[in-house]
Amino acid sequence: MSLHTTADAGGDAEVLTDREAARRRVQARRDFGGHLVAYVVINTFLVLVWAVTGAGYFWPVWVIAGWGIGLVLHAWDVFLRRAVTPVIDPRTAAAGRRWWRPRRG
């Protein structure tokens, strides 16, 4: 079993097991799916309202574009983001040293 570390906005580190890290990844993908469904349903409704009310200036584009930016960022967070911090070597984790730091004598 290996351990994973995550840090929240406050910088506090949290150690996760493989199972917990996998559970969080699956939950994040499910949450993104819900976000995507809401985006499609609500924006479809807005385009229908626009079409029924006269199809003049295409005002739903502002909602579609703004929300779309948020959706793209959410997709990046779920599918493409990788940790910025290096992996902690379990053999030296107890001493608080990272794998790239040389031992000082």
LOTI-905608 format. One line per field, with one value per residue (C-alpha): residue number from 1; residue in one letter; y, x, z. Coordinates in Angstrom, 2 decimals, always signed. Layout:
k NUM,...
r A,...
yy Y,...
xx X,...
zz Z,...
END
This chain:
k 1,2,3,4,5,6,7,8,9,10,11,12,13,14,15,16,17,18,19,20,21,22,23,24,25,26,27,28,29,30,31,32,33,34,35,36,37,38,39,40,41,42,43,44,45,46,47,48,49,50,51,52,53,54,55,56,57,58,59,60,61,62,63,64,65,66,67,68,69,70,71,72,73,74,75,76,77,78,79,80,81,82,83,84,85,86,87,88,89,90,91,92,93,94,95,96,97,98,99,100,101,102,103,104,105
r M,S,L,H,T,T,A,D,A,G,G,D,A,E,V,L,T,D,R,E,A,A,R,R,R,V,Q,A,R,R,D,F,G,G,H,L,V,A,Y,V,V,I,N,T,F,L,V,L,V,W,A,V,T,G,A,G,Y,F,W,P,V,W,V,I,A,G,W,G,I,G,L,V,L,H,A,W,D,V,F,L,R,R,A,V,T,P,V,I,D,P,R,T,A,A,A,G,R,R,W,W,R,P,R,R,G
yy +0.00,+3.42,+6.77,+9.96,+13.47,+16.35,+19.91,+22.16,+25.92,+26.48,+24.35,+21.57,+18.21,+15.17,+11.60,+9.34,+5.63,+4.30,+3.40,+6.84,+8.61,+6.42,+7.05,+10.80,+10.58,+8.61,+11.09,+14.02,+12.42,+11.86,+15.45,+16.63,+14.49,+16.20,+19.59,+18.72,+17.51,+20.69,+22.80,+21.08,+21.03,+24.62,+26.08,+24.13,+25.61,+29.12,+28.69,+27.46,+30.53,+32.72,+30.99,+31.21,+34.89,+36.09,+34.89,+38.39,+39.10,+35.76,+36.61,+32.98,+33.17,+35.06,+32.30,+29.56,+31.19,+32.11,+28.78,+27.02,+28.55,+27.20,+23.80,+23.68,+24.57,+21.88,+19.34,+20.33,+19.92,+16.47,+14.96,+16.79,+18.37,+16.77,+17.50,+20.34,+19.10,+16.20,+12.72,+12.08,+9.06,+6.85,+5.85,+9.42,+10.76,+10.14,+12.37,+15.06,+15.03,+15.00,+12.67,+15.46,+17.01,+15.79,+14.66,+17.31,+16.17
xx +0.00,+1.36,+0.45,-0.49,-0.34,-2.63,-2.65,-5.65,-5.72,-4.32,-1.27,-2.18,-1.02,-3.24,-2.03,-4.32,-4.22,-4.47,-8.11,-9.05,-7.19,-8.98,-12.33,-11.76,-10.82,-13.99,-16.10,-14.50,-15.37,-18.96,-19.21,-17.93,-20.56,-23.29,-21.81,-21.77,-25.39,-26.54,-24.62,-26.25,-29.79,-29.87,-28.20,-30.53,-33.44,-32.00,-31.56,-35.17,-36.36,-34.35,-35.86,-39.44,-39.16,-38.21,-34.65,-33.19,-29.83,-28.34,-28.05,-27.58,-24.03,-22.97,-24.18,-22.84,-19.40,-19.08,-20.26,-18.25,-15.04,-15.89,-16.68,-13.35,-11.48,-13.41,-12.52,-8.87,-8.94,-10.53,-8.77,-5.50,-4.16,-1.12,+0.44,+2.94,+4.69,+7.09,+6.34,+7.48,+9.74,+8.20,+11.67,+12.54,+9.06,+9.49,+12.55,+10.67,+13.08,+12.02,+13.64,+15.59,+17.14,+20.61,+21.24,+22.99,+25.47
zz +0.00,-0.84,+0.58,-1.23,+0.13,-0.70,+0.54,+0.93,+0.39,+3.87,+3.12,+5.53,+4.21,+4.35,+3.88,+1.83,+1.20,-2.36,-1.77,-0.45,-3.28,-5.85,-4.17,-4.38,-8.08,-8.85,-6.85,-8.70,-12.06,-10.94,-9.78,-13.16,-14.90,-12.89,-13.73,-17.44,-17.42,-15.64,-18.18,-21.17,-19.74,-18.49,-21.58,-23.85,-21.91,-22.28,-26.04,-26.29,-24.35,-26.70,-29.76,-28.47,-27.51,-30.96,-31.65,-31.73,-30.11,-29.00,-25.30,-24.09,-25.46,-22.31,-20.02,-22.30,-22.54,-18.86,-17.56,-20.27,-18.92,-15.48,-16.98,-18.82,-15.63,-13.73,-16.44,-16.19,-12.43,-12.68,-15.70,-16.38,-13.19,-11.63,-8.27,-8.24,-5.15,-5.51,-4.28,-0.75,-0.48,+2.23,+3.45,+4.33,+5.13,+8.84,+8.87,+6.91,+3.97,+0.34,-2.21,-3.95,-0.87,-0.01,+3.51,+5.50,+7.86
END
